[in-house]
Amino acid sequence: MKGKISDEDFATMKKAIADEIEHIEHGLKRLDEERSGVQELAKTKEYELKNLAESWKNGDLNYRVELQFALAPEGLHWSVKKGF
């Protein structure tokens, strides 16, 4: 392109750039909210792991099954010799 751009073209580009900036800022805000949520979840899970017996006692059946598979993916094995 040679020469000057028109005021109308400049206004159009300025609007498009402003819209893109707004879109990016909105995405950044969503990512920040998601990061905060993941950090909170990590803190909760860390607490649960530190207090495993309490978490097991307070958890429902689904929670206990999920925890069992997380800790022992191959399943828990019964030992006749050891009794557990």
Backbone as ProteinMPNN parsed JSONL, in Angstrom:
{"seq_chain_A": "MKGKISDEDFATMKKAIADEIEHIEHGLKRLDEERSGVQELAKTKEYELKNLAESWKNGDLNYRVELQFALAPEGLHWSVKKGF", "coords_chain_A": {"N_chain_A": [[0.835, -1.169, 0.0], [0.549, 2.156, -0.842], [1.035, 5.509, 0.102], [-1.337, 7.416, 2.038], [-3.593, 6.198, 4.584], [-7.14, 6.164, 4.736], [-9.284, 8.093, 6.918], [-11.499, 6.638, 7.606], [-10.674, 3.972, 7.149], [-8.658, 3.883, 9.061], [-10.159, 4.199, 11.431], [-11.675, 1.876, 11.313], [-9.692, -0.12, 11.552], [-8.67, 0.591, 14.06], [-10.896, 0.044, 15.707], [-11.106, -2.731, 15.278], [-8.692, -3.605, 16.379], [-9.033, -2.782, 19.043], [-11.218, -4.387, 19.725], [-10.013, -6.923, 19.536], [-8.064, -6.727, 21.535], [-9.745, -6.521, 23.766], [-10.951, -9.048, 23.641], [-8.709, -10.706, 24.088], [-7.969, -9.846, 26.672], [-10.222, -10.677, 28.074], [-9.954, -13.45, 27.768], [-7.561, -13.816, 29.194], [-8.433, -13.124, 31.747], [-10.242, -15.218, 32.244], [-8.456, -17.389, 32.203], [-6.911, -16.734, 34.447], [-8.836, -16.959, 36.464], [-9.353, -19.683, 36.239], [-6.846, -20.717, 36.894], [-6.689, -19.915, 39.572], [-8.751, -21.476, 40.609], [-7.717, -24.045, 40.157], [-5.458, -23.952, 41.783], [-6.671, -23.728, 44.281], [-8.015, -26.173, 44.367], [-5.795, -27.868, 44.365], [-4.692, -27.237, 46.87], [-6.741, -28.197, 48.514], [-6.693, -30.941, 47.883], [-4.105, -31.528, 48.728], [-4.386, -31.138, 51.479], [-6.231, -33.182, 51.979], [-4.644, -35.413, 51.425], [-2.718, -35.199, 53.403], [-4.264, -35.667, 55.58], [-5.274, -38.313, 55.411], [-6.606, -40.509, 56.661], [-8.742, -39.247, 57.932], [-10.021, -38.096, 55.728], [-10.78, -40.421, 54.384], [-12.564, -41.5, 56.227], [-14.574, -39.556, 56.256], [-15.404, -39.537, 53.636], [-17.654, -40.469, 50.948], [-18.894, -43.507, 49.351], [-18.184, -43.379, 46.588], [-16.067, -41.532, 46.661], [-14.217, -42.966, 48.208], [-13.705, -45.146, 46.54], [-12.528, -43.831, 44.331], [-10.276, -42.775, 45.608], [-9.011, -45.134, 46.406], [-8.336, -46.281, 43.893], [-6.646, -44.284, 43.001], [-4.506, -44.447, 44.764], [-3.812, -47.15, 44.634], [-3.64, -48.352, 41.767], [-3.679, -50.891, 40.566], [-5.33, -52.231, 42.158], [-6.334, -53.403, 45.428], [-4.726, -55.951, 47.205], [-5.458, -58.982, 48.804], [-3.954, -60.636, 51.445], [-3.609, -63.754, 52.639], [-1.746, -64.746, 54.341], [-0.767, -62.465, 55.715], [-3.094, -61.386, 56.607], [-4.383, -59.115, 55.705]], "CA_chain_A": [[0.0, 0.0, 0.0], [1.32, 3.392, -0.913], [0.278, 6.697, 0.444], [-2.001, 7.502, 3.324], [-4.859, 5.48, 4.729], [-8.242, 7.092, 4.995], [-9.75, 8.149, 8.304], [-12.46, 5.534, 7.773], [-9.886, 2.75, 7.301], [-7.992, 3.976, 10.364], [-11.167, 3.956, 12.466], [-12.029, 0.458, 11.238], [-8.579, -0.885, 12.137], [-8.611, 0.912, 15.485], [-11.989, -0.699, 16.327], [-10.761, -4.157, 15.224], [-7.623, -3.826, 17.357], [-9.637, -2.646, 20.374], [-12.015, -5.599, 19.954], [-9.084, -8.033, 19.763], [-7.492, -6.521, 22.878], [-10.797, -6.876, 24.726], [-11.085, -10.51, 23.58], [-7.532, -11.28, 24.746], [-8.071, -9.552, 28.11], [-11.262, -11.56, 28.61], [-9.336, -14.77, 27.85], [-6.606, -13.792, 30.303], [-9.207, -13.135, 32.989], [-10.755, -16.59, 32.411], [-7.316, -18.226, 32.573], [-6.549, -16.406, 35.825], [-9.861, -17.571, 37.311], [-9.137, -21.131, 36.199], [-5.626, -20.974, 37.666], [-7.052, -19.792, 40.988], [-9.535, -22.657, 40.945], [-6.827, -25.208, 40.202], [-4.634, -23.803, 42.98], [-7.523, -24.047, 45.431], [-8.213, -27.621, 44.327], [-4.531, -28.486, 44.781], [-4.596, -27.073, 48.33], [-7.709, -29.115, 49.111], [-6.183, -32.306, 47.721], [-2.936, -31.663, 49.595], [-4.919, -31.313, 52.832], [-6.821, -34.515, 52.053], [-3.569, -36.406, 51.476], [-2.083, -35.11, 54.716], [-5.234, -36.183, 56.538], [-5.858, -39.391, 54.635], [-7.55, -41.292, 57.458], [-9.935, -38.413, 58.143], [-10.695, -37.994, 54.437], [-11.4, -41.725, 54.125], [-13.696, -41.647, 57.147], [-15.632, -38.604, 55.893], [-15.778, -39.687, 52.233], [-18.704, -41.425, 50.586], [-18.392, -44.677, 48.648], [-17.515, -42.962, 45.349], [-14.792, -40.916, 47.031], [-13.318, -44.023, 48.657], [-13.299, -45.924, 45.363], [-11.588, -42.986, 43.593], [-9.046, -42.715, 46.387], [-8.378, -46.451, 46.327], [-7.717, -46.443, 42.583], [-5.556, -43.321, 42.887], [-3.379, -44.934, 45.556], [-3.471, -48.518, 44.216], [-4.314, -48.533, 40.478], [-3.849, -52.312, 40.255], [-6.268, -52.774, 43.137], [-5.791, -53.85, 46.705], [-4.597, -57.407, 47.208], [-5.656, -59.639, 50.101], [-2.932, -61.606, 51.778], [-4.037, -64.683, 53.665], [-0.63, -64.869, 55.279], [-0.68, -61.261, 56.548], [-4.422, -61.091, 57.146], [-4.915, -57.849, 55.179]], "C_chain_A": [[0.883, 1.236, 0.0], [0.417, 4.541, -0.511], [-0.348, 6.596, 1.822], [-3.236, 6.61, 3.35], [-5.945, 6.493, 5.085], [-8.612, 7.056, 6.473], [-10.709, 7.0, 8.591], [-11.714, 4.208, 7.962], [-9.176, 2.724, 8.656], [-8.963, 3.663, 11.496], [-11.564, 2.476, 12.494], [-10.939, -0.399, 11.884], [-8.48, -0.653, 13.645], [-9.68, 0.136, 16.254], [-11.655, -2.189, 16.38], [-9.679, -4.489, 16.251], [-8.172, -3.739, 18.765], [-10.47, -3.879, 20.714], [-11.122, -6.797, 20.258], [-8.431, -7.932, 21.138], [-8.5, -6.92, 23.946], [-10.971, -8.402, 24.788], [-9.92, -11.193, 24.313], [-7.588, -11.045, 26.25], [-9.115, -10.431, 28.776], [-10.717, -12.984, 28.771], [-8.349, -14.864, 28.996], [-7.317, -13.84, 31.655], [-9.743, -14.533, 33.273], [-9.631, -17.536, 32.821], [-6.893, -17.99, 34.017], [-7.547, -17.02, 36.807], [-9.672, -19.085, 37.379], [-7.906, -21.509, 37.012], [-5.916, -20.907, 39.164], [-7.839, -21.018, 41.441], [-8.671, -23.9, 41.067], [-5.939, -25.13, 41.44], [-5.431, -24.155, 44.233], [-7.764, -25.555, 45.511], [-6.954, -28.351, 44.787], [-4.345, -28.38, 46.289], [-5.526, -28.052, 49.04], [-7.2, -30.543, 49.041], [-4.96, -32.543, 48.59], [-3.374, -31.884, 51.037], [-5.488, -32.724, 52.993], [-5.739, -35.59, 52.15], [-2.851, -36.379, 52.824], [-2.979, -35.71, 55.793], [-6.009, -37.331, 55.898], [-6.899, -40.18, 55.425], [-8.853, -40.523, 57.66], [-10.725, -38.285, 56.845], [-11.424, -39.288, 54.108], [-12.667, -41.875, 54.961], [-14.868, -40.752, 56.727], [-16.141, -38.795, 54.463], [-16.905, -40.685, 52.029], [-18.078, -42.573, 49.785], [-17.636, -44.297, 47.372], [-16.144, -42.364, 45.637], [-13.784, -41.988, 47.42], [-12.825, -44.87, 47.486], [-12.278, -45.12, 44.55], [-10.248, -42.919, 44.299], [-8.289, -44.039, 46.311], [-7.664, -46.62, 44.992], [-6.577, -45.45, 42.36], [-4.309, -43.837, 43.608], [-2.909, -46.318, 45.116], [-4.18, -48.837, 42.908], [-4.542, -49.995, 40.1], [-4.857, -52.979, 41.188], [-5.559, -53.18, 44.417], [-5.798, -55.371, 46.732], [-4.715, -57.924, 48.638], [-4.563, -60.665, 50.297], [-3.44, -62.482, 52.912], [-2.975, -64.772, 54.774], [-0.582, -63.672, 56.24], [-2.028, -60.879, 57.161], [-4.967, -59.732, 56.739], [-4.559, -57.702, 53.717]], "O_chain_A": [[1.846, 1.331, 0.761], [-0.79, 4.536, -0.753], [0.065, 5.791, 2.656], [-3.839, 6.306, 2.321], [-5.672, 7.543, 5.666], [-8.289, 6.104, 7.183], [-10.723, 6.456, 9.696], [-12.073, 3.412, 8.83], [-9.101, 1.685, 9.312], [-8.615, 2.932, 12.424], [-11.763, 1.898, 13.563], [-11.235, -1.298, 12.672], [-8.236, -1.585, 14.41], [-9.405, -0.378, 17.338], [-11.886, -2.842, 17.397], [-9.739, -5.525, 16.913], [-7.806, -4.555, 19.611], [-10.439, -4.363, 21.845], [-11.437, -7.599, 21.138], [-8.266, -8.94, 21.825], [-8.146, -7.583, 24.921], [-11.12, -8.97, 25.87], [-10.128, -12.143, 25.067], [-7.286, -11.952, 27.026], [-8.926, -10.88, 29.906], [-10.979, -13.646, 29.775], [-8.3, -15.876, 29.695], [-6.865, -14.508, 32.585], [-9.706, -14.989, 34.416], [-9.824, -18.39, 33.686], [-6.555, -18.935, 34.73], [-7.156, -17.538, 37.853], [-9.813, -19.692, 38.441], [-7.917, -22.504, 37.737], [-5.444, -21.746, 39.931], [-7.613, -21.536, 42.535], [-8.866, -24.714, 41.97], [-5.694, -26.151, 42.083], [-4.915, -24.809, 45.139], [-7.722, -26.14, 46.593], [-7.039, -29.34, 45.516], [-3.889, -29.332, 46.923], [-5.151, -28.662, 50.042], [-7.267, -31.277, 50.027], [-4.788, -33.634, 49.134], [-2.804, -32.717, 51.741], [-5.261, -33.381, 54.009], [-5.902, -36.569, 52.879], [-2.425, -37.419, 53.326], [-2.488, -36.208, 56.806], [-7.239, -37.319, 55.851], [-7.968, -40.486, 54.898], [-9.939, -41.096, 57.567], [-11.954, -38.355, 56.853], [-12.55, -39.263, 53.611], [-13.704, -42.319, 54.469], [-16.026, -41.156, 56.834], [-17.199, -38.271, 54.113], [-17.091, -41.614, 52.815], [-16.866, -42.595, 49.572], [-16.562, -44.837, 47.107], [-15.174, -42.655, 44.937], [-12.625, -41.929, 47.01], [-11.659, -45.264, 47.449], [-11.265, -45.674, 44.123], [-9.199, -42.998, 43.658], [-7.066, -44.053, 46.168], [-6.512, -47.054, 44.956], [-5.643, -45.739, 41.613], [-3.191, -43.678, 43.117], [-1.72, -46.623, 45.217], [-5.207, -49.516, 42.914], [-5.498, -50.307, 39.39], [-5.19, -54.152, 41.02], [-4.334, -53.283, 44.463], [-6.774, -56.0, 46.324], [-4.134, -57.357, 49.564], [-4.285, -61.469, 49.407], [-3.672, -62.0, 54.02], [-3.284, -64.86, 55.962], [-0.379, -63.849, 57.441], [-2.077, -60.125, 58.133], [-5.911, -59.238, 57.354], [-4.916, -56.704, 53.092]]}, "name": "protein", "num_of_chains": 1, "seq": "MKGKISDEDFATMKKAIADEIEHIEHGLKRLDEERSGVQELAKTKEYELKNLAESWKNGDLNYRVELQFALAPEGLHWSVKKGF"}
